[in-house]
Each structure stands twice: as structure tokens, then as C-alpha cells.
Amino acid sequence: MSQQRGMALITVLLVVAVVTVVSAGIIARQQLSIRSSANQLHVRQAWHYALGGETLAKAILQRDLREGDPRAPVDYPGEAWAKPRAPFALEEGGALRVQISDLSGRFNLNSMLRQGQPNAAAVAQFRRLLLGLQIEAPYAERLLDWLDADDQPSGGYGAEDNQYLLAQPAYRAGNRELTDVSELRLLLEMSEADYQRLQPYVSTLPANTPLNVNTASARVLASLAEGLSLSRAQGLVAARGGKGYRDVPSFLAQLNGLQVQSQALAVGSEYFQVLSEVSVGERRQVLRSTLQRASDARVYVLARDLGQGGMPLVPVEEVQP
């Protein structure tokens, strides 16, 4: 009789142990499912908040155009779209930060090729920009070869398929316009240090997009003409005042005879970059949007990119020549 009782007790203990293990597994899976659902909710929330930041930027740019002359807009750093704005508080201690920057105030890499032919003025300007940043590698020739459709290297420093096919892994030259600044990393022997130094000063816009002298940095302005020093370019920035140059002749009058391609300059902008940085719970999302404010007073989204590390770095400290 006592033996039967002992077997019964052992059976009960085994059942309890099995039930405990199964229950623990169910609870663990349930906790994992709850955490996964919370993460997915935060991902969706962050995405929609980021889209909300993009929509806000579109509204700001449209209002800016309505307040000025839509046919001849003047854009400068003192306007509402360019001013830093406080973060918007979100639930669970999160925040939304929105930053608008003018892509037309940077050197347009695609301008080096016009109608399939090298644009000598733009190539020379890019060389001056590289030298001003103390970058000595011949990236101007290599970028020109990357943009053009032929397979003939530009001078002794160019690079076409023959050079890129020797890389590991092998690849070919783009032979087309750049769609993103990050494509510069593909240029022959482009170092990460050179890329990071150059990135804040360049853009990839349609080839005929003029440079906005009201939003261009002193470093970019210094690349406009031979003999235009950084200190003098800083004076050009200071001369913009609180309202910017009202027209291109007003800017050219400050150059005192230096020859610049005035047809490649403007005082207004059409292309902007918006960064919407969102933190919700443990989720952080950064959306980079490229916007076009067209002549019909509408703002179009040209591209979106989620592979960003946060608000862009301020251009590196100006290097004295």
C-alpha cells in the first residue's frame, strides 16, 4: 500500500514539473510576443511621425513661397524654413526633430557634365573646392569619367571600366548622373576621410540647377572663381545681411571684377532636404526626404532614405588656404 502511495506521489510531482516547464515556456513566448508587438507598434509610430515631419516641412516651404514672389523666389538663411526649431514632444518621452536644408546651396556634382559634354567651368570649380578642403586626389577627373557615357579616361588621372574591373569585387563606372552623394564612395581610391570632408558641400541635382548664393557656405563660394580666398568669401556671406542678395547682379557687384559664370547662379532655391528624426520608446527613426518646390507652387517628394545616422553634421571647420 505504501509503495502505491509513493508511486502516486512521484507521478504527481512529475505532472507538476511538466506543467511548470510548459507554463514557463508559454509565459516566455507570451512576453516575447508582447515585446515584439510593442516594437512593431513603435516602428509604425516612428514611421508615421517621420512622415508627419516631412509633411510639416512641405507646408513650411509652401508658405514661404506664398509669402514671397512665386515667380522669382529669394531664399536665405534668415527665413522660417531655415531656422532651427524646437523638438516636438511625443508620447512616452519621445520627440520629433525636423531640419530643412537647401540643396541648391551646395556644389552640384552633376553640373560637371552638360548635354553629354564636360562643363569646364564646373570641373574647375570642383577642383578648387577639393583644394580648399585640402583634398589632393584627382577626384574631379574620376567623377567626370563616372558621369560621362564613353569609356575613355579623362587625362592621366581619369578612371573608367578598366580600372574598376580590377577591384575586388569588380564593378563598372556609372556612366550616368549621380542620384545620391553616397555614390562618391565608388570613385577610384575615394577614402572615407575625403568623403566625409566633402559630403557637406556637395549635392546631386539636375545638371542645370543653379547655385543659390544666399545659402551657399563660404567654402563653396570660395570655389566660384580663381583667386577668391576663403576670407573674402566669408565677407560675401556677411554682406548677405539678414535678407540675402535680392538678385544675382547684387552678388556679382561684391566680387570686384572676378569672373564668375552668372548663369549658374541664383538667389532662390528649388530643391531642399528634410531630416525628420523620431524617438518613440526604444525606437529611433531618421527619414531623409528630398523635396522639389516646383514653379506650380507645389512641393513634390523626389526621394526618401531611411539609412541615416541622425541630423547631418555641420560642415567641417573651414580650412584656411
VOMISE-212081 format. One record per residue (C-alpha): residue in three letters; x, y, z. Coordinates in nm, 3 decimals. Example, Ala and Ser with C-alpha at 12.3 -4.5 7.8 and 13.67 -1.06 7.14 Angstrom:
VOMISE-212081
resn, c1, c2, c3
ALA, 1.230, -0.450, 0.780;
SER, 1.367, -0.106, 0.714;
This chain:
VOMISE-212081
resn, c1, c2, c3
MET, 0.000, 0.000, 0.000;
SER, 0.279, 0.242, 0.096;
GLN, 0.455, 0.156, -0.232;
GLN, 0.146, 0.257, -0.431;
ARG, 0.128, 0.584, -0.241;
GLY, 0.492, 0.655, -0.319;
MET, 0.435, 0.591, -0.693;
ALA, 0.133, 0.819, -0.689;
LEU, 0.333, 1.095, -0.522;
ILE, 0.613, 1.061, -0.778;
THR, 0.355, 1.075, -1.061;
VAL, 0.202, 1.390, -0.917;
LEU, 0.543, 1.553, -0.882;
LEU, 0.628, 1.465, -1.243;
VAL, 0.299, 1.612, -1.364;
VAL, 0.361, 1.930, -1.164;
ALA, 0.713, 1.957, -1.305;
VAL, 0.591, 1.911, -1.662;
VAL, 0.311, 2.164, -1.614;
THR, 0.560, 2.411, -1.462;
VAL, 0.800, 2.377, -1.754;
VAL, 0.522, 2.412, -2.011;
SER, 0.375, 2.713, -1.828;
ALA, 0.715, 2.881, -1.810;
GLY, 0.763, 2.829, -2.184;
ILE, 0.419, 2.972, -2.259;
ILE, 0.486, 3.276, -2.037;
ALA, 0.827, 3.335, -2.203;
ARG, 0.677, 3.314, -2.551;
GLN, 0.394, 3.544, -2.444;
GLN, 0.640, 3.801, -2.310;
LEU, 0.840, 3.780, -2.632;
SER, 0.523, 3.825, -2.836;
ILE, 0.420, 4.127, -2.628;
ARG, 0.765, 4.286, -2.666;
SER, 0.766, 4.215, -3.040;
SER, 0.422, 4.372, -3.078;
ALA, 0.537, 4.678, -2.883;
ASN, 0.845, 4.711, -3.105;
GLN, 0.635, 4.682, -3.420;
LEU, 0.396, 4.944, -3.285;
HIS, 0.688, 5.180, -3.214;
VAL, 0.826, 5.118, -3.564;
ARG, 0.495, 5.210, -3.725;
GLN, 0.452, 5.509, -3.495;
ALA, 0.802, 5.636, -3.569;
TRP, 0.748, 5.598, -3.944;
HIS, 0.424, 5.796, -3.939;
TYR, 0.571, 6.062, -3.711;
ALA, 0.862, 6.095, -3.956;
LEU, 0.616, 6.133, -4.244;
GLY, 0.446, 6.399, -4.035;
GLY, 0.777, 6.585, -4.012;
GLU, 0.808, 6.566, -4.389;
THR, 0.454, 6.700, -4.431;
LEU, 0.531, 6.985, -4.192;
ALA, 0.839, 7.076, -4.398;
LYS, 0.632, 7.078, -4.716;
ALA, 0.382, 7.315, -4.557;
ILE, 0.660, 7.546, -4.437;
LEU, 0.816, 7.561, -4.784;
GLN, 0.481, 7.626, -4.950;
ARG, 0.402, 7.907, -4.706;
ASP, 0.745, 8.058, -4.768;
LEU, 0.675, 8.065, -5.142;
ARG, 0.333, 8.225, -5.093;
GLU, 0.480, 8.499, -4.877;
GLY, 0.729, 8.598, -5.148;
ASP, 0.720, 8.619, -5.526;
PRO, 0.646, 8.268, -5.661;
ARG, 0.793, 8.366, -5.999;
ALA, 1.125, 8.482, -5.855;
PRO, 1.170, 8.343, -5.502;
VAL, 1.452, 8.465, -5.280;
ASP, 1.568, 8.208, -5.024;
TYR, 1.815, 8.290, -4.748;
PRO, 1.911, 8.153, -4.403;
GLY, 1.700, 8.409, -4.218;
GLU, 1.371, 8.263, -4.342;
ALA, 1.145, 8.042, -4.130;
TRP, 1.225, 7.722, -4.319;
ALA, 1.599, 7.754, -4.244;
LYS, 1.576, 7.841, -3.873;
PRO, 1.632, 7.572, -3.609;
ARG, 1.309, 7.464, -3.444;
ALA, 1.249, 7.310, -3.105;
PRO, 1.171, 6.936, -3.092;
PHE, 0.807, 6.834, -3.086;
ALA, 0.724, 6.630, -2.776;
LEU, 0.572, 6.287, -2.837;
GLU, 0.427, 6.018, -2.614;
GLU, 0.644, 5.809, -2.382;
GLY, 0.900, 6.088, -2.364;
GLY, 0.972, 6.072, -2.737;
ALA, 1.045, 6.364, -2.966;
LEU, 1.031, 6.468, -3.332;
ARG, 1.305, 6.690, -3.474;
VAL, 1.272, 6.843, -3.821;
GLN, 1.552, 7.013, -4.009;
ILE, 1.530, 7.171, -4.356;
SER, 1.841, 7.248, -4.558;
ASP, 1.890, 7.391, -4.905;
LEU, 2.050, 7.150, -5.152;
SER, 2.091, 7.433, -5.404;
GLY, 2.344, 7.596, -5.171;
ARG, 2.594, 7.316, -5.236;
PHE, 2.812, 7.237, -5.534;
ASN, 2.607, 7.025, -5.775;
LEU, 2.822, 6.728, -5.877;
ASN, 2.606, 6.659, -6.183;
SER, 2.679, 7.006, -6.322;
MET, 3.021, 6.884, -6.435;
LEU, 2.855, 6.737, -6.744;
ARG, 2.620, 6.938, -6.967;
GLN, 2.444, 6.774, -7.261;
GLY, 2.696, 6.492, -7.258;
GLN, 2.999, 6.723, -7.268;
PRO, 3.234, 6.831, -6.988;
ASN, 3.140, 7.163, -6.829;
ALA, 3.485, 7.320, -6.797;
ALA, 3.371, 7.589, -6.551;
ALA, 3.210, 7.335, -6.316;
VAL, 3.509, 7.100, -6.338;
ALA, 3.742, 7.386, -6.246;
GLN, 3.514, 7.486, -5.960;
PHE, 3.513, 7.132, -5.822;
ARG, 3.892, 7.124, -5.836;
ARG, 3.906, 7.449, -5.638;
LEU, 3.661, 7.307, -5.383;
LEU, 3.877, 6.996, -5.340;
LEU, 4.193, 7.201, -5.296;
GLY, 4.019, 7.431, -5.049;
LEU, 3.935, 7.124, -4.841;
GLN, 4.295, 7.006, -4.870;
ILE, 4.195, 6.706, -5.080;
GLU, 4.469, 6.642, -5.333;
ALA, 4.338, 6.324, -5.503;
PRO, 4.221, 6.380, -5.866;
TYR, 3.854, 6.317, -5.794;
ALA, 3.741, 6.577, -6.049;
GLU, 3.871, 6.373, -6.343;
ARG, 3.740, 6.049, -6.195;
LEU, 3.396, 6.194, -6.131;
LEU, 3.383, 6.329, -6.486;
ASP, 3.453, 5.978, -6.618;
TRP, 3.189, 5.838, -6.383;
LEU, 2.931, 6.078, -6.528;
ASP, 3.008, 6.062, -6.900;
ALA, 2.888, 5.786, -7.130;
ASP, 3.218, 5.699, -7.300;
ASP, 3.489, 5.460, -7.183;
GLN, 3.788, 5.691, -7.238;
PRO, 3.965, 5.816, -6.924;
SER, 3.989, 6.193, -6.880;
GLY, 4.360, 6.273, -6.898;
GLY, 4.612, 6.080, -6.697;
TYR, 4.407, 6.072, -6.374;
GLY, 4.069, 5.958, -6.503;
ALA, 3.917, 5.616, -6.437;
GLU, 3.685, 5.403, -6.650;
ASP, 3.576, 5.039, -6.654;
ASN, 3.930, 4.907, -6.698;
GLN, 4.027, 5.037, -6.354;
TYR, 3.705, 4.946, -6.173;
LEU, 3.700, 4.591, -6.311;
LEU, 4.029, 4.529, -6.131;
ALA, 3.868, 4.600, -5.794;
GLN, 3.755, 4.327, -5.552;
PRO, 3.466, 4.292, -5.607;
ALA, 3.476, 4.421, -5.962;
TYR, 3.225, 4.679, -6.086;
ARG, 3.182, 4.929, -6.367;
ALA, 3.172, 5.307, -6.389;
GLY, 2.825, 5.455, -6.352;
ASN, 2.820, 5.643, -6.687;
ARG, 2.518, 5.842, -6.570;
GLU, 2.422, 6.123, -6.335;
LEU, 2.458, 6.066, -5.962;
THR, 2.136, 6.018, -5.769;
ASP, 2.290, 6.034, -5.421;
VAL, 2.606, 6.186, -5.277;
SER, 2.699, 5.850, -5.124;
GLU, 2.784, 5.726, -5.475;
LEU, 3.107, 5.923, -5.440;
ARG, 3.232, 5.633, -5.230;
LEU, 3.252, 5.429, -5.552;
LEU, 3.507, 5.661, -5.715;
LEU, 3.851, 5.510, -5.760;
GLU, 4.054, 5.537, -5.437;
MET, 3.795, 5.757, -5.264;
SER, 3.888, 5.746, -4.894;
GLU, 3.633, 5.769, -4.616;
ALA, 3.811, 6.073, -4.472;
ASP, 3.792, 6.259, -4.805;
TYR, 3.428, 6.161, -4.850;
GLN, 3.328, 6.283, -4.504;
ARG, 3.511, 6.613, -4.558;
LEU, 3.348, 6.670, -4.896;
GLN, 2.994, 6.548, -4.820;
PRO, 2.851, 6.863, -4.652;
TYR, 2.943, 7.081, -4.951;
VAL, 2.803, 6.883, -5.246;
SER, 2.467, 6.769, -5.384;
THR, 2.332, 6.561, -5.671;
LEU, 2.070, 6.769, -5.852;
PRO, 1.973, 6.805, -6.219;
ALA, 2.273, 6.936, -6.412;
ASN, 2.122, 7.276, -6.491;
THR, 2.034, 7.362, -6.129;
PRO, 2.200, 7.695, -6.034;
LEU, 2.385, 7.759, -5.708;
ASN, 2.195, 7.971, -5.456;
VAL, 2.448, 8.231, -5.341;
ASN, 2.225, 8.319, -5.045;
THR, 2.257, 7.977, -4.881;
ALA, 2.598, 7.862, -5.008;
SER, 2.872, 7.833, -4.745;
ALA, 3.185, 8.043, -4.761;
ARG, 3.381, 7.738, -4.872;
VAL, 3.152, 7.680, -5.171;
LEU, 3.154, 8.049, -5.263;
ALA, 3.534, 8.049, -5.250;
SER, 3.535, 7.783, -5.522;
LEU, 3.347, 8.007, -5.769;
ALA, 3.650, 8.187, -5.907;
GLU, 4.027, 8.161, -5.916;
GLY, 4.178, 8.396, -5.661;
LEU, 3.866, 8.413, -5.443;
SER, 4.003, 8.343, -5.095;
LEU, 3.810, 8.191, -4.808;
SER, 3.833, 8.512, -4.606;
ARG, 3.690, 8.710, -4.895;
ALA, 3.414, 8.453, -4.938;
GLN, 3.333, 8.492, -4.570;
GLY, 3.293, 8.862, -4.642;
LEU, 3.045, 8.772, -4.918;
VAL, 2.847, 8.570, -4.665;
ALA, 2.848, 8.862, -4.421;
ALA, 2.736, 9.100, -4.699;
ARG, 2.419, 8.895, -4.747;
GLY, 2.286, 9.053, -4.428;
GLY, 1.954, 8.946, -4.284;
LYS, 1.766, 8.940, -4.615;
GLY, 2.020, 8.792, -4.854;
TYR, 2.108, 8.919, -5.200;
ARG, 1.792, 9.027, -5.382;
ASP, 1.930, 8.932, -5.725;
VAL, 2.244, 8.787, -5.888;
PRO, 2.382, 9.127, -6.004;
SER, 2.385, 9.240, -5.641;
PHE, 2.607, 8.946, -5.558;
LEU, 2.835, 8.992, -5.859;
ALA, 2.887, 9.355, -5.765;
GLN, 3.063, 9.232, -5.448;
LEU, 3.323, 9.038, -5.649;
ASN, 3.506, 9.345, -5.779;
GLY, 3.587, 9.213, -6.124;
LEU, 3.636, 8.841, -6.052;
GLN, 3.492, 8.639, -6.338;
VAL, 3.209, 8.404, -6.241;
GLN, 2.952, 8.220, -6.453;
SER, 2.647, 8.426, -6.358;
GLN, 2.411, 8.196, -6.550;
ALA, 2.497, 7.921, -6.299;
LEU, 2.395, 8.137, -6.001;
ALA, 2.063, 8.220, -5.839;
VAL, 1.917, 8.375, -5.523;
GLY, 1.632, 8.126, -5.485;
SER, 1.610, 7.751, -5.448;
GLU, 1.402, 7.465, -5.584;
TYR, 1.547, 7.160, -5.407;
PHE, 1.553, 7.101, -5.032;
GLN, 1.649, 6.822, -4.796;
VAL, 1.440, 6.741, -4.489;
LEU, 1.558, 6.528, -4.200;
SER, 1.290, 6.401, -3.963;
GLU, 1.440, 6.235, -3.656;
VAL, 1.196, 6.049, -3.431;
SER, 1.241, 5.874, -3.097;
VAL, 0.948, 5.668, -2.964;
GLY, 1.000, 5.428, -2.677;
GLU, 1.323, 5.246, -2.755;
ARG, 1.284, 5.306, -3.128;
ARG, 1.475, 5.574, -3.317;
GLN, 1.396, 5.653, -3.682;
VAL, 1.556, 5.901, -3.920;
LEU, 1.392, 5.985, -4.252;
ARG, 1.576, 6.190, -4.513;
SER, 1.347, 6.337, -4.778;
THR, 1.448, 6.519, -5.094;
LEU, 1.183, 6.776, -5.190;
GLN, 1.130, 6.985, -5.501;
ARG, 0.937, 7.309, -5.471;
ALA, 0.827, 7.347, -5.832;
SER, 0.712, 7.651, -6.026;
ASP, 0.348, 7.542, -5.985;
ALA, 0.384, 7.619, -5.609;
ARG, 0.357, 7.251, -5.519;
VAL, 0.616, 7.057, -5.321;
TYR, 0.699, 6.711, -5.451;
VAL, 0.879, 6.429, -5.272;
LEU, 1.156, 6.308, -5.502;
ALA, 1.323, 6.054, -5.273;
ARG, 1.317, 5.908, -4.924;
ASP, 1.601, 5.738, -4.740;
LEU, 1.583, 5.562, -4.403;
GLY, 1.952, 5.469, -4.386;
GLN, 2.063, 5.775, -4.192;
GLY, 2.252, 5.818, -3.868;
GLY, 2.080, 6.134, -3.748;
MET, 2.087, 6.504, -3.812;
PRO, 2.365, 6.589, -4.059;
LEU, 2.696, 6.710, -3.932;
VAL, 2.773, 7.078, -3.958;
PRO, 3.031, 7.133, -4.236;
VAL, 3.381, 7.073, -4.113;
GLU, 3.571, 7.374, -3.983;
GLU, 3.675, 7.596, -4.269;
VAL, 4.034, 7.523, -4.366;
GLN, 4.242, 7.828, -4.431;
PRO, 4.419, 7.810, -4.772;
